[in-house]
């Protein structure tokens, strides 16, 4: 039973972490973030375009195996990976 719970928690740790961050965010901080729309736009551009381009450049320069290339690609397109 304990083993099953531990496996479930390990598999869903990122979901639980993101849920905890979302639930701890106050409405005031959300309004403050959305008030600076240029910052939000720049962050989205870097996250959605800059990071994948950097990963593509890294994979092109470094001699990586297929598995390592796939891992870098998955990490580049998943926004929560750095957490």
C-alpha positions as CSV (number, residue, x, y, z in Angstrom):
1,X,0.0,0.0,0.0
2,X,2.7,2.5,1.0
3,X,4.7,1.6,-2.1
4,X,1.7,2.3,-4.3
5,X,1.2,5.7,-2.7
6,X,4.9,6.6,-3.0
7,X,4.8,5.7,-6.7
8,X,1.7,7.7,-7.3
9,X,3.2,10.8,-5.5
10,X,6.4,10.5,-7.4
11,X,4.6,10.3,-10.8
12,X,2.4,13.3,-9.9
13,X,4.9,15.5,-8.1
14,X,5.0,18.2,-10.8
15,X,1.2,18.4,-10.9
16,X,1.1,18.7,-7.1
17,X,3.8,21.4,-7.1
18,X,2.1,23.5,-9.8
19,X,-1.3,23.1,-8.0
20,X,0.3,24.3,-4.7
21,X,1.9,27.3,-6.4
22,X,-1.4,28.2,-8.1
23,X,-3.4,27.8,-4.9
24,X,-1.0,30.0,-3.0
25,X,-1.1,32.8,-5.5
26,X,-3.2,35.7,-4.2
27,X,-5.6,37.7,-6.4
28,X,-3.6,40.8,-5.7
29,X,-0.4,39.3,-7.1
30,X,-2.3,38.0,-10.2
31,X,-3.6,41.5,-10.9
32,X,-0.1,43.0,-10.4
33,X,1.3,40.5,-12.9
34,X,-1.3,41.2,-15.5
35,X,-1.0,44.9,-15.1
36,X,2.5,44.7,-16.7
37,X,1.4,43.1,-19.9
38,X,4.7,43.8,-21.7
39,X,6.5,41.7,-19.1
40,X,4.0,38.9,-19.5
41,X,4.4,39.0,-23.3
42,X,8.2,39.0,-23.2
43,X,8.1,36.1,-20.8
44,X,5.8,34.1,-23.1
45,X,7.9,34.8,-26.1
46,X,11.1,33.6,-24.4
47,X,9.3,30.6,-23.0
48,X,7.6,29.5,-26.2
49,X,10.2,30.6,-28.8
50,X,13.5,31.4,-27.1
51,X,14.0,28.2,-25.1
52,X,13.1,25.8,-28.0
53,X,15.4,27.7,-30.3
54,X,18.2,27.5,-27.8
55,X,17.6,23.8,-27.4
56,X,17.7,23.4,-31.2
57,X,21.0,25.2,-31.4
58,X,22.4,23.1,-28.6
59,X,21.4,19.9,-30.2
60,X,22.8,21.0,-33.6
61,X,26.2,21.9,-32.0
62,X,26.7,19.1,-29.6
63,X,27.1,15.5,-30.7
64,X,24.2,14.0,-28.7
65,X,22.6,10.6,-29.0
66,X,19.0,10.2,-30.2
67,X,17.8,9.7,-26.6
68,X,19.6,12.8,-25.3
69,X,18.3,14.8,-28.3
70,X,14.7,13.7,-27.5
71,X,15.1,14.6,-23.8
72,X,16.4,18.1,-24.7
73,X,13.5,18.5,-27.1
74,X,10.9,17.5,-24.5
75,X,12.5,19.7,-21.9
76,X,12.5,22.7,-24.3
77,X,8.7,22.5,-25.0
78,X,7.6,21.8,-21.5
79,X,7.1,25.1,-19.7
80,X,7.4,23.7,-16.2
81,X,10.6,21.8,-16.7
82,X,12.9,24.3,-15.0
83,X,10.9,23.9,-11.8
